Amino acid sequence: MVRKLIITAMLVLAWVSAGSAEIKEGLWEITTTSEMKGVPVQLPPSTLQQCITKKDLVPKSDLQGAGQDCRIKDEKVGSNTVSYVVECKDKDGNIIEISGKTNYRGNVFDGAATTTVKTKDQGTMQMTSTTLGRYIGPCAK
């Protein structure tokens, strides 16, 4: 159960890390590294690729298969940064809230986020994550 929530949180983090008016359109590779308090096992980095366009800066396709109902509660877009709070709920009533900030610099970006997982069975857990993104090229047609 906790593993599923961690994976969902990592997907959500990648999802929200992609949204900014300054981001270059095209295919991006996003790597997320996470650490959870109280968990002695180091979580492996997660890497995925997403096609980002100005019409769809926050792609939702990565979350559809995760069985989560996610929504952006707050989003502030600056000239080269985006701050956000995303909340997801699963069918069991567990809540994942991610708050973070991403900084964009041309063909790269970096960011940090705090994820709070509130479960009915195991209480509240917290995870910190960093993201690194790099532009790969145009999206496949």
C-alpha positions in Angstrom: 0.0 0.0 0.0 2.7 2.5 1.0 4.8 1.5 -2.1 1.7 2.2 -4.4 1.3 5.6 -2.7 5.0 6.4 -3.1 4.9 5.5 -6.8 1.8 7.7 -7.3 3.4 10.6 -5.5 6.4 10.3 -7.8 4.1 10.3 -10.9 2.3 13.3 -9.6 5.6 15.1 -8.9 6.7 14.5 -12.5 3.2 15.6 -13.7 3.4 19.0 -11.9 7.0 19.6 -12.6 6.2 19.9 -16.3 4.0 23.1 -16.1 5.5 26.5 -16.8 5.0 29.2 -19.4 8.8 29.4 -20.0 9.2 25.7 -20.7 10.4 24.7 -24.1 7.8 22.7 -26.1 8.9 19.2 -26.9 10.0 15.9 -25.4 11.5 16.2 -21.9 13.2 13.6 -19.7 12.3 14.1 -16.0 14.2 12.3 -13.2 12.8 12.3 -9.7 14.8 11.3 -6.6 12.8 10.9 -3.3 13.6 10.2 0.3 11.0 9.3 2.9 11.5 10.0 6.6 11.6 6.9 8.7 12.1 4.5 5.7 15.6 3.0 5.9 15.6 1.9 2.2 16.7 4.4 -0.4 14.0 4.8 -3.1 15.4 4.4 -6.6 15.3 7.4 -8.9 12.3 7.5 -11.3 12.8 8.7 -14.9 10.1 9.2 -17.5 9.6 11.2 -20.7 6.8 13.6 -21.4 5.8 15.6 -24.4 5.1 19.1 -23.2 3.2 21.7 -25.3 2.0 25.2 -24.6 -1.6 24.0 -25.0 -1.0 21.2 -22.4 1.6 22.3 -19.9 0.4 19.9 -17.2 -0.2 16.5 -18.9 -2.6 14.3 -17.0 -2.1 11.0 -18.8 0.6 9.7 -16.4 -2.0 9.8 -13.6 -4.9 8.1 -15.3 -3.6 4.6 -14.8 -2.6 5.3 -11.1 -6.3 5.3 -10.0 -6.0 8.7 -8.4 -8.3 11.7 -8.5 -5.8 14.6 -8.6 -6.3 18.3 -8.8 -4.1 21.4 -8.7 -5.1 23.3 -5.6 -2.7 26.2 -6.1 -0.3 27.2 -9.0 1.7 30.3 -9.4 3.7 30.8 -12.6 6.5 33.3 -12.8 8.9 34.2 -15.6 11.0 31.1 -14.9 9.5 29.4 -11.9 6.3 27.6 -11.0 5.1 26.9 -7.5 2.3 24.4 -6.9 0.2 22.4 -4.5 -1.5 19.3 -5.9 -3.9 17.0 -4.0 -4.7 13.4 -4.9 -7.2 11.1 -3.4 -7.5 7.3 -4.0 -10.6 5.1 -3.8 -9.6 4.1 -0.2 -9.7 7.7 1.0 -6.0 8.2 1.3 -4.7 11.7 0.5 -1.5 12.8 -1.1 -0.5 16.5 -1.1 2.5 17.7 -2.9 3.8 21.3 -2.6 6.9 22.4 -4.5 8.7 24.8 -6.8 10.4 24.2 -10.1 13.0 26.5 -11.7 13.4 26.6 -15.5 16.6 27.6 -17.4 16.3 27.0 -21.2 16.8 23.3 -21.9 16.9 22.2 -18.2 14.9 22.6 -15.0 15.3 21.6 -11.4 12.9 21.5 -8.5 12.1 20.4 -5.0 8.9 19.2 -3.4 7.5 17.9 -0.1 4.9 15.1 -0.3 2.6 14.4 2.6 0.8 11.1 2.4 -2.2 10.7 4.8 -3.4 7.1 5.1 -6.2 5.7 7.2 -4.1 2.7 8.2 -0.6 4.1 8.7 -1.1 7.7 9.6 0.9 10.5 8.0 4.2 10.0 6.1 6.3 12.7 4.5 8.7 12.5 1.6 11.0 15.0 0.0 11.9 14.9 -3.7 14.1 16.6 -6.2 13.5 16.7 -9.9 15.8 17.3 -12.8 14.5 17.8 -16.3 16.3 18.1 -19.7 14.9 18.8 -23.1 15.4 15.9 -25.5 13.9 17.2 -28.8 10.7 17.5 -30.7 7.8 15.3 -29.7 6.9 12.4 -32.0 4.0 13.1 -34.3 
